[in-house]
Amino acid sequence: MNKKIWLSSPHMGGGEQKYVQEAFDTNWIAPLGLNVTEFERGIETYLGGNKQVAALSSGTAAIHLALVLLGVQRGDEVLCQSFTFSATANPIIYVGATPVFIDSEAETWNMCPNLLEKAIKERMLKGKKPKAIIAVHLYGMPYNIHKIKTIGEKYEIPIIEDAAEALGSKVNGERCGTFGDVGILSFNGNKIITTSGGGALICNDKKSKEKTIFLATQARDEAPHYQHSHIGYNYRMSNVLAGIGRGQLEVLQERVDVRRENFNFYKENLKHTHFQFLEEPEGYTSNRWLTCVLTESYNIREKIRVSLSHQNIESRPLWKPMHLQPVFKDCLNYKNGTSEELFEKGLCLPSGSNITETELNRIVGVLKDF
């Protein structure tokens, strides 16, 4: 059988091991240490704009703490992009709030500004002003920053910017993760760079970062004994995993460049087929975390996916919208059919930065049969 081609596998740069060894040599096998501090500083430098970053155990933990920082509580409503991975929405339930799902626009596949404003107006008329907005840069494509930010400011609703899939993406030269009132990143094994498992919360000031770290380390008060005045969480990133992150940061731009090259390879070699690609709006730069194509129908998408699987090539459908998920079936949603069509027709292709040209040609060969 042909060698397995993964959708998006981890890709080490070579420098990770020295930082991990440093953690062992100094015996800092804990959720604090030089690697954690330097990894956070490295992300802050990369993002620019005087942002403050707290390294955490996952992107999901970052969203959870973002909701806590914004004061979202039981009974509140949070407007959430429907076309996303469940980790975006699950933390809303963690805090006892209620998600209200917003469908996508065709231009970016992300949250539709028109539906967002409609939802805000309708919920306010019913006396339920939403407490926060969670917008996602899906597959590395930035959401409509200007319109959604304008709406958030107009109705004074803070925005949690889910940039889990968008490290390295930009809008008019500014990096994703820096546009929201709070931003989050993921360093899961399949992301642009990885810490095996991990994430980060991006704050606008040092005080918010300090509160994040306080909450992420069980909210222990300053006292010689263990005393707690707040509910805390065990969400801090370990010094060992942060060492992997430091090594990965050294090759981050290379990883983004290769992912974009993969997209261009697919687009060029499939230009005479019926596959459709999502183009970048003017001023937008996607990291092309995953290259996604739209097919002509659900049946064709499934035939292609199965054919790739038979050739030991991993692919997967686009995200199933949250408003179609059994666990969220009773939640209010504002839909226009966009995300449902994308789910039915869309397929993610192998996009890892360690994929070879031979492997890309193998994938394209299967796709051209359709």
Summary of the structure (lengths in Angstrom):
residues: 370
radius of gyration: 20.7
end to end distance: 21.9
largest distance: 69.8
contacts: 1316
relative contact order: 0.19
helix: 41%
strand: 16%
